[in-house]
Amino acid sequence: CTLDSEVALRVGGDFFFDPQPGDSPVNLVLIAGGVGINPLFSILLHIADLHGYQEGKGNRHKLGTVKLYYSAKNTSELLFKKNILGLMKALPGKITCCFHVTQQRSQICKELQPHVTGK
């Protein structure tokens, strides 16, 4: 987003991401805390599927980028972190993630270090 960009915001409740062929591409910013990652991880998997289908079979979906911000007390409480790292590696520049930890007491593993902020 840039200054004065229009954004849609949805907090909790019933939500989904189901782009249709021919829709204009949209960039998503997903924000999760703790177990709130569950529905957003499903959205990430759906987007990864669409990207794979798009590249492999000439799908008409036009997809933007996805930036996930995910916070937990420490890296051991970041659910699906290995899967999310795998999606970022599989779709570089299309899916990115910034993990934030608030009460990390131990060393952060090298694989996560470039993607983690916090204490």
Rosetta blueprint (number, residue, H / E / L):
1 C L
2 T L
3 L L
4 D L
5 S L
6 E L
7 V L
8 A L
9 L L
10 R L
11 V L
12 G L
13 G L
14 D L
15 F L
16 F L
17 F L
18 D L
19 P L
20 Q L
21 P L
22 G L
23 D L
24 S L
25 P L
26 V L
27 N L
28 L E
29 V E
30 L E
31 I E
32 A E
33 G E
34 G H
35 V H
36 G H
37 I H
38 N H
39 P H
40 L H
41 F H
42 S H
43 I H
44 L H
45 L H
46 H H
47 I H
48 A H
49 D H
50 L H
51 H H
52 G H
53 Y H
54 Q H
55 E H
56 G H
57 K H
58 G L
59 N L
60 R L
61 H L
62 K L
63 L L
64 G L
65 T L
66 V E
67 K E
68 L E
69 Y E
70 Y E
71 S E
72 A E
73 K L
74 N L
75 T H
76 S H
77 E H
78 L L
79 L L
80 F L
81 K H
82 K H
83 N H
84 I H
85 L H
86 G H
87 L H
88 M H
89 K H
90 A H
91 L L
92 P L
93 G L
94 K L
95 I E
96 T E
97 C E
98 C E
99 F E
100 H E
101 V E
102 T L
103 Q L
104 Q L
105 R L
106 S L
107 Q L
108 I L
109 C L
110 K L
111 E L
112 L L
113 Q H
114 P H
115 H H
116 V E
117 T E
118 G E
119 K L
